[in-house]
């Protein structure tokens, strides 16, 4: 079944003659009306409801979320660091929640728990972002720090010496909490 939509164009003003969507300008004049044109277009009638069963949406969302997390872990370098420094135990030390860091072009804004102790640096995302992101524990002797200024902000770039090409950018405030442990600068 189709619906017909008609618009009357008078100068720059459009007057709807029957309900519907915008129609293109007609190619033929309308003799009944003194000025303007009538545009007639037919559109298929939309059936009510979704084009897929609604119970599939949660499954689709979970699969899409997992795919996005996998791509972020691979692009930023988290998975490269996790190959060498994955951590499976429980962390003992100072833990700072909801911290931010950037791994390459992947930004983890306010979703990381960062831990510091005498042995190394611990990083794990908030549980919603944890798929394909294993907890990391990087010993201090594998971390070098370089202070930088990005736009108006002071940042610190941490480089993991065993994983070339991957760097972690953190705020100056977060770095001050671990500065006494970093030996390489």
N, C-alpha and C positions, 0 to 999 in steps of 0.2 A: 504494500500500500504506500502511496506517495502523497505528500502534502504540497500544495501550491502556495508560494509566497509572492505577493505583489507589492511593489513599492512605486509610489508616484514621486518623480523628481521634479522639483520646481526651483530652478536656479541651483543654489547650493543646499536647499532645504529638502529633506527626505520625509515623506509622509507615508506611514504604513497603512496599506489598504486592507491587508489581512495579516494576522500574527505570523511571525517567522523570523528567519535570519536575514541579514543584509543580502540583497540581490545585486547582481551587476547591472550597469546601465543598459537599458534596452536599446536595441538597434532600430526599433520602429516607433514612429510618433503615435500618440493616442488622440484620435479625433474627438473623443468625448470630453477631454479636459482641454482647457484653453491653452495652457502652457505645460511643457514637460513631457515626460515619457513614462510608460508603464513597463516595469521589468517583471517578467514572469519566470520563475525557476521552480523546478521540482526537485525534491530531496527525498531520499528514502526515509520512512518513518522509523525512528529509533525504538526498539523494543525495550521495555523496562528491565532493569537488572544488569548484572555484570557480564562481561563476555567470557568469564571463566568461573568455575565454582568457587565460592568465597572461602571454603575451607582450605584451599590451596595457597591463599595469600600468606599465612604464617610460614609455611614451608618455603615459599618463594623468597620471603624476607630473610629467613635464616640462611638460605643458600647464598643470596646476594651479599649479606653481611659477612659471611665467611670468606667469600671471594674477595671482597674489598680489603679485609684484614690480611689476607694472603698477599695481595698486590702491594699493600703498604709495607709489610714486613720485608718483602723482596726488594722493593725500590729503595727504601731507606737504608738498608744494610743491617737491620736488626737480626735477620736470619743468618747473615754471615758471621756476626759476632757470636750468635747463639751456637754455632757449630763448634766453637772453641771454648766459650765461657758460659754455657748453659748451667743453671743452678737448680738443684732439686730439693735441697734441704730447707730448713727454716732459718731465717736471717736473725742474727743477734747483733744489735748495734743501734745507732740512732736512725730512726726511720722518719722521713719527711713525706707526708702525703700530699697528693694533688699538685705535683710539681710539673714543670714544662721542660721539654727538650726537643731538639730537632735532630733526626738522623738523616743526613743528606737533605733531600727535599721533603721528607716526611716529618710533619710537625705533630708532636704529641702534646697538645696544649692542656695543661691542668688535669692530665689523666695518668700520670706516673707516680708510683711510690718509689722514692729514691732513698736508699739506705747507705750509711757510711759507718765503717768501723776501721780498726787498725790494719786489717788485711786487705780490704778492697772496697769497691763500689758496687752496690746492689741496685738493680733497676727492674721493675715489673709494672706493666700497665694495670689499670683498674680492671676488674674482672670482666666487664662488658667488652673490653678491647683486647683480651688476653688470647683469643684464638690465633694461632700461628705466631705468637709472641711468647717464647719461653722466658722465664725469669733469667736475668743475667747477673753474674757476679764476676767482676773484672778486678784482678789484683792490681794494686797501685803501681807495681813495677812495670806494668804494660800500658800505663796511661801517661800521656804527655799533654800538657795544657798550654794554650796560647791565648792571651787576652787580645780581643779585637773590638773594634767599634763598628756597629752595624747601624746605619742611619744615626739616630740620636741615642741609641742604647749601647751599653757596654755588655758584650757577650764574651763567653769563654768557650773556645773550641777544644774539646777533648779528643785526642787521637789515640786509637788503640793500635799500638805498634805492631801487633801480630796480624792485624787485619788492614792491609793497605787499601786506601781509597774510601774508607768509611770514617766519618767523623761525627761527633756528638756536640751540638751547640747547646749550652745551658746559660742561664742568667748569671750575672755577677754575684747576686745574693746567694744563689744556690752553691756557687763555687766557693764562696767564703766559708761555707760549712765543711768543706772538704779540703781546703787549700793546704792545711798543715800536713796532709798525707801525700800530696802529689809531689813526687821527687823530680820528674822530668818536666822542663818548661821550655 
